[in-house]
Amino acid sequence: MLAEIITIGDEILIGQIVDTNSVYIAKQLNSIGVGVYQISSVQDDRKHILEALAEAESRVDIVLITGGLGPTKDDITKHTICSYFNDVLVENTQVLAHVEELFEKYIKNSSISDLNRKQALVPSTATVLMNVNGTAPGMLLEKNGTLFFSMPGVPFEMKGLVENEVLPRLQERFTLPYIVHKTVLTAGRGESAIAEQLDKWEDTLPDFIKLAYLPSFGRVRLRFTAKGVDKEFLEECLNIKISELHTILGDIIYGMEGDGDVEVLLGRLLAQKQLTLATAESCTGGKIAQLITSVPGASAYFKGSVVSYATETKIKVLGVSAELINACSVVSSEVAEAMALNVKTLLQTDYALATTGNAGPSKGDSEAEVGTVFIALAGPNGVISKKFNFGKNRERVVNKAVLESFELLKNEIIKK
């Protein structure tokens, strides 16, 4: 069972608004076992809309249209749909009564205008989908076995129609398969490296299971999708394959989607083991602390941070010796380790993370190559540090440094 989503409106094509409707509709369809074949946005143009409808009809079972149902001249969807179905607009008494009721309720002592009355006009062969959140009704029509749902473009109104009208009608009409998603969260290894590692293993996936790689800075989500008629069987097959994946990828897997991001899982580990953490951040500018404290209850394990961006702050606040900085450079393993040890002592914690590096674009106080980062972790058994180079993109350098810091801490806690 395939669907196509068509959003109508010049405002989408000129970038004035972001099309969030398609994202929402696609998720809802997927939840009941309907796959989305294509999503397209078209301008408020009769010819363009007619072409889009014809193309969609030729390839899918369900077409969902949003936008262009208002009463103004630029809202041409209803008229165009009438042309496509060789139909005419007629006044629907139920919709008219609904519009009048809304005006009476929200605009006291005001009767509806001729313009607002046009909201009650619908194609004569359409099944009206009542819009409890607005004046423009949804419409359902059918042509050559393809269902066409037309809804307002206002997200709040569209969502109500999808939930109350579209999904129930689809579930009643069709026998739909189950679609089960499970997403594995990884950090610390790139998409291409993971794909190469999983190349032969992917060939063992059955035809009803698909794997997608969803990369972002320093993280790759591995989304498994299984489709079939037996939900328990799909769940069991996915669990077996994900268990195999753990064996192959090891500790770069930090959880499953729904468990929370890595900062959530780290917080859970720290809280469970009753451990405390502090940070001393230079090149990451406080982002480690920001992510950690974004988790509710973080005060139970996170004691604070020193953002020692300037060299003099490392000296005056953290107590890193000027001699050490002069001898080793501000971007060095020695300085990173001193920062971690000193902030651990200052805030009296079990663990302390420290970062120092050159995120670019220029070298600043350091002679270190742009992209160079040293990450140190001080703990009960001393201090360790690692050197990285994350390239020349400043945002990437910061994000990768944060994630590698989390990875270093996670591995040490798990060993404990």
MOTANOR-V829577 format. One record per run of one state. SS is the DSSP state (H for helix, E for strand, - for the rest). FROM is the first residue (numbers start at 1). LEN is the number of residues. If there is no record, write none. Layout:
ss;from;len
SS;FROM;LEN
SS;FROM;LEN
This chain:
ss;from;len
-;1;1
E;2;7
-;9;1
H;10;4
-;14;7
H;21;11
-;32;3
E;35;8
-;43;3
H;46;12
-;58;4
E;62;5
-;67;10
H;77;8
-;85;4
E;89;3
-;92;1
H;93;14
-;107;7
H;114;7
E;121;3
-;124;3
E;127;3
-;130;8
E;138;6
-;144;2
E;146;6
-;152;3
H;155;19
-;174;4
E;178;10
-;188;3
H;191;7
-;198;1
H;199;4
-;203;6
E;209;8
-;217;2
E;219;10
-;229;2
H;231;22
E;253;4
-;257;5
H;262;11
-;273;4
E;277;5
-;282;5
H;287;7
-;294;4
H;298;3
-;301;1
E;302;6
-;308;3
H;311;6
-;317;5
H;322;7
-;329;4
H;333;15
-;348;3
E;351;7
-;358;14
E;372;8
-;380;2
E;382;8
-;390;4
H;394;22
-;416;1
